[in-house]
Each structure stands twice: as structure tokens, then as C-alpha cells.
Amino acid sequence: MRVNRMLQIIALASLAVVLAAISARADGGTVNVSLNTSSLSGTQTIIFGITDGDGVADNSVALSDFNFGGGSAEGSPSYIGSGVAGDLSSVIAMDDSGFSALFEQQLNVGSSLSFVLSTTDSFAGGTPDAFAMYLCDATVSTCYSDDALSGAMLILNLTGGTVTPSSFILNGASDQNLPAPVVSGVTAPEPAEWMLLLSGLFALLAGKNLMRRNQPGRAECA
């Protein structure tokens, strides 16, 4: 236990340097995302994904304040890749420290779905990092979107600068009578606010990864 605690302190101290650099920029923002889900019922699956396009670990996303419009989160989340932690009942933290990361959890859908999305928006050039939201059936055999190529209802390409509603690609799903998500309430966090947000995200992710590494007999997940 003492060794784990020391490792956490060392890791978070190292991350403070990264946080200080990120907090000096005003890139990114915080928005409200909402979706009318009254045409759906029963168990559905929500998936969030982040992809590292520019080859630099320079972006973090936080998803919080989930409201299910009378519905509720179900079960435990599944993670694929590194740099993802949390669940629909608290805060989901994602970063682009690996090539890609996916968060998946089921929910008993209500009349609406809403949450707060906070993100950095740094771009090192070339292909931008990207964040996406998918809404699928219980078995993830069908994801709802009029964009057959991506299958996503929301896509945000992190090309640098301040996030605005026009930064998002929003798709409805005609087959399920789902309108496109609505993005509103854009704010540009002050550097101090980014420090608080990102320190919480990195602490969550660092703690998760350190605990995984120090569990006897457990192999490190990709």
C-alpha cells in the first residue's frame, strides 16, 4: 500500500509539469450536449471514443453531469485501450495517450440524454485527434446514425483553438426517429479552471493505471 502511494505521488508530480503547460492555453472549452431519446426504450448502449491522430499525447476530455431523462445507467463500464476511466454515474475521463480508447456502458434509456463535455483542443499538425459519441442497441449490433461511414451521432475533430457548436459534426438517425444531438452553452475555461479539471482527470487515470500495474499476477491491458 505504501509503495502504491509513493508511486502515485511521483506520477502526479511528473504530470504537474504537463498540466502547467496545458493550463497556459485557452484552447478547448466546455459545452452541454443533449439528445432527445423519447423514440427509444429499454436497454441501450452508449460509447465514447477518442483517437490520437497527430501522434502527440496532448488532449483530454471529461464527461460529467449525466442526466437520462427518467432513465438510468446500468451495470459497469467496459474500457478498450489506455487513457480512459470513470462511469456514467460520475465522471468519465479520456485522453489520447494511446492510439485509441473506447468507453462503453449500458443505460436504461429515458426521454432524453444530456451531459457536460469539457475538452482541450490542441493540434500538433497532420491528422487531428478526434472524439466521438455512439448510441447503439443493447448488443452493439446496430449503432444509430445517418452517417453510415462513421456510425457516430457526434464527432469532434480537435484541430486547435476554442471549441464552438460549429466544431461538432452532428448526425440524427432516421431509422430510429432520433434527431441530431444539440450542442450549446459554450464557455472558454480560464487557465486555473483547466488546471483543476485536468488535475482531476490525470489523477483518476494515473491512479487507475498504477493500481492495475501493481496488482500481483495481473497482466497490463493494452
N, C-alpha and C positions, 0 to 999 in steps of 0.2 A: 504494500500500500504506500509506504514511504517513497519507494523508488518511483512508482507511478506518479506520485505528487510532484517529485522533483523533475521528472520528465515533462510534466505539464507546464511547470513554471518556466523551464528552459525553452520549450517550444513557443509558449506565448510571448516570452521576452523577445525571441527572434522575430515573431510575427509583428511585434510592435513597430519595427522598422518599416515593414511593408505597409502597415496601417497608416503610419505618419505620411508616407509618400502618397497614398491614395487619398487621404483626407485633405491634402493640399489642393485637390482638384474639385471642381464643381460638376464634373461630368456625371451624368446619370439623372436620377430623380425618383420620385415616389408617386404612384398612381393608384386609383381604385379601378378594379376590374369587376364587372358584373355580367351575369348571363341569365336570361330567362329560361328556366328549365321546366316550366309547367307542362310541357308536352311529354315529358318523360316520367317514369315511375319505377319504383323498385330499386334494385341494386345496380349501380353504375360504377365505372372506374375512371378516376382522374389521373392523368400522367403529366408530369412536368419534366422537361429535358433541357440541358444546356450542353452546347458543343463548343469546343475550343477551335476556332477557325484560324486565328492568327498565330498560333503556336506559342503564345505567351500567357502565363497564368496571371491575368490582370483584371478579371471581372468576378463579382459576387452578386448573388440575387437572394433576397429574403422575401418570403411569402407568409403573410400573417393575417389575423383578424378574419378568419374564415366564417362565413355565415351561409347556412344551407337552406334557408327559406322554409324552415319546418322539418328539414331532413337532418341527417347526422352522419358523421364519419363512422366507418365500420372497420373492425379488425385492425391489423398492424400494417404499416407500410412496407414496401419492398424497395430496395435500392439496387441499382446496377451502376457500376463504375465507382470512382472515388469523388470526394468533394460534395457529398450530399448527406444530410441528417435532418431529423425532426419529423413531425407528422401533422396531419390536418387539424389536430386539436390544439396545437401550439404554434410553433414557427417552423417553417421549412427553410433550411439554409443550403444553398448550392453555390459551387464555384467551378471555374474551368481549369482546375489543377490537373485534371486528366483530359483525355481527348473528348470524352463524353460522359455524362452522368444522367441517370433517369430516376425519378421518384414515381412510385405507383401506389395508390391506395383506393380501396372501395369506399363508396358512400351510399347511403340510402337517400336518394335524391328528393329534394323538396321543390317548391315553386321557383326557387332562384338559387344562384350560386354567386357569391361575391367574396373578394379578398383584397388585401393591400399588397402591392408589388413594389418593392424597393430594389433598385439596381444601380450598380456603377455602369459606366459606358465608356470604356477605354478601348482604343483600337490601335494595334501596332502595325497595321498595313496588311495588304493582301486580302485574304478571306476573313470577314468579320466573325466574331463569336456570335452565337445565336441562342435565344431562349424560346421555348415553345410550350404550349398547353394543348393537351389532347383530352377529349372526353369520349369514353368508349363504353361498350356494354360490359357486363359482369365478367365475361371470359376474355375480354380484349380481342375478340374475333372481328369486331367491327368498331371502327372509330368514326365519329361523326364529323364530317366536314365536306363542303362542296369543293374543296381543293383536293382532288384525288391524288395529286403528286405528293403532298406533304402529309395529308391526313390530319392536319392540325387546325384548331379553331383560332389560335392566336400565335403569332410569330413576332419576335422582336430581334432584329439584327442590330448588334451592338457596334455601330460604325463610328462612335465617338461623339461627344457633345451632350447636350441636355435632351433628356427623353421627353417627347411630346406625344399627343394622341396620334399624330401622323407618322410616328416612328413604328407603329404597330401594323401588321398585316392581320386583318380580322376576317374570319370566314364563318358563315352560317352553315346549317346542314338541312337542306331542303327535305331530304327523305325522313328526317325526324322532326320536322317543323320547328327547328331551332334557329332563332335569329343569331346574328353575329354578336359576339361579346361587345360590351360598351366599356370604353376606357375614358376615365375622367379624373378630375381633381389633381392635376399635375402640380407638384411642388418641386423646387430645386433645393435639396438639403444644404445647410451650411456645413463647412468642414467639420465642426465639432459634432454635428449630428451624424455625419458619416463615420466619425471615429467611434461613437457609441454603438451604432448599428453594426459596423464591420468587426469591432472587437468582440461583440456578442456572437457573430457568425463564426469567426475564426476560433473562438473558444469552444463553441459547440462542435465544430468539425475536428479541431485538434484533439479534444477530449475523446471523441468517438474513435478516432484513428489510433490514439495512444492506448486506449483500453483494448482495442482489437489486437494490437501488436503484442501486448503483454499478457494475453490470456494463454496459459500453458496448453500446448497441444493443438492450438487453432491456427490454421494457415491464413496468411494475409489474403484478403479478397482482392480481385483486380479492380 
